[in-house]
């Protein structure tokens, strides 16, 4: 006999069934290929990142076997170089960044009170690119084709002269493709945090982790582009002989160091801040209180993020920079200790005011405190130039960075996985194995890396495969190796314990930790749709304020209850106040992200095997699929404002001037702008610092090029505006479209004109830079032309109207960017010749 | 818009000033020092003056209509940026230019 449900429970069940139908992926392996839901994508991301962590850990064990004894014959020096390069590369690029991105994709929608990320297909694309790019790097290593120049690949060591073969290319192309994935995730995170939240969730009410991830995602958008540019320059130098880093032809290897560390130092905080966000989330719950100094912590996170962009040269203290230059960066390096300390004291204060309970996540957080503070203090030591000179490139540096990255990142992330395990699996961790793992891991970590500090202070160089017995480092290294193996056993026990708990632990009740944030308002494990209705909140800890809220959400008390329009919908709010503003219509399951990731990865990886034609064809495939992707969004008719529930009528995201795609484009252009700025910085750096400048000759602009560029730029800025105006007034947009087309062609012609009489790109870095600047203009002209053609087709097929003019406004953004950066690029190339 | 400006401008200004000082320092030393050497203290002084002006605007001026949280956040960040500008600018006045 079927048990009878009360009317409220029955209503909740009806909503659940409707939502599951709309939000689920097909069952089986096909479902994994087409799913775009954040729960699936996040889990896939998390699983793959963990697999890479295991691979990176195994490589670390090989390093420690080699160093355990003096004059070790365990592996040849060449193999050792590949192993330590791959250990660093795997841990930094394939584990650390993707792991927190995975947790963000999994958890942010729940914390923010929304149903999914802003761009579900982009998230799926990012994860597949990451899987293909990362796997290619690992396969290359297994085939003995791994890079061996260290994880930061300094030229000239990584140039073709000293790194022949494809090892360095594997690194450059594989890692760049993974950075594309990181930028995709960052765009998604920023738009989600700024616009996709529960009603009433103002900035002041946002969960602390959302603040941290907003800051981190903006950092990714501004820190990764210099690194991408550096990789492009190095790959172009290796493949085509354009001498960006070759001194004799006007290049400078220090340019690589600048571009790399412009990324590399913020990268440390990009990794640390999500962990700090997790601590800020978990610690108050474990201490049964609210976080102390919420506003101070937010201010500290923002300050740390911005200040971290002023530290990159502290990795270059030994490169012969003038004292004054060193002093700027030494001062900035000591400065970042202040916001970090603000966070640490806020956490200590939170513990002090609360009543902490020693659940397993709390143990790992205490492990973080004990370790990270030491890593932070050795960081301040390294900010002092004379000390840095003493320990530069020794094991002291290796020990310091592991204290920061394992203590400051891995330990809090383990705490986070234990804490959120009920949300992911529906089961509550309960085995003692987790505690044993903790007590193995943390002491083993300190044994390993305290010993390594000592070895470094005694002068042991990093990246050297062996050492002599008479140097007196045997006991230290042997202890470090013993510690490292115990550490590996500890991490293996953690993974085993998590696996056992995920499968065998008892089912968890809702909100098992009695947390106050929204992600715990859902049934466990979290359903694919997240919330039965989008809640209205009135504080930072809505579940503390209203313990019945989860049941009310399940019954559909809130916005967009159920799925009456049989499509995936969630709420878009005003950024500052959290007031409901739009109804977002999200895409459903799609194979497009998977296919686009295949062709994108192919375009990156085919050149490794000399298959340049395949790469070119793959690029055409990327453009074709991207156009088809965009085509599948939008509507042919005006729907008008829709009922969002609670008596509110809101426009859909298809019928507003700033649709999510507009925000996404804006952020992508931010990254693109930083990339372009880095290119100008590189040009200025070579011009002022590199030897063998000026070049044999400058290029003279003449009249035709500047006239084409100026006229084209103006038309390119004016045309899209006229198009938007015409669409908004239901007038034919032909003039605007034509003007845009003429503008972009004129700008491209100006770049072509410049190259017609341009210098040989292989003879001097100036010539190479001019070609790269022209390449920037031409690439963006092609993108703008494709977008223009797309918009014209959409207008012709009825996809635009005065309400639906968002696509034209997106074209306007891209056209403005193309015009402004195009004019700047051409001016930069012509200016020296004009004034010479 | 006002909120976004008040929160982001102070540290953005520090970043621009810091980059300007570093870039000008490189250019100064690359060109032999003297013609641009007065520029460095001037850039630090101008950045510091702008920071203090911005701080005054945030403390006394336009962002007063912002919600409390954003107002406090922008004030804190303006203090941080001012301190950072002074702290990272001090070496210009005490160290030789291109030694």
Interface residues (C-beta under 8 A of the other chain):
Chain A: X202 X203 X204 X295 X296 X298 X299 X302 X303 X306 X307 X309 X310 X313 X322 X323 X324 X325 X327 X328 X331 X332 X335 X339 X576 X577 X684 X685 X688 X689
Chain B: X3 X7 X11 X12 X14 X15 X18 X21 X22 X23 X25 X26 X27 X29 X30 X31 X67 X68 X69 X70 X72 X73 X76 X77 X80 X84 X87 X88 X90 X91 X92 X95 X96 X97 X98 X99
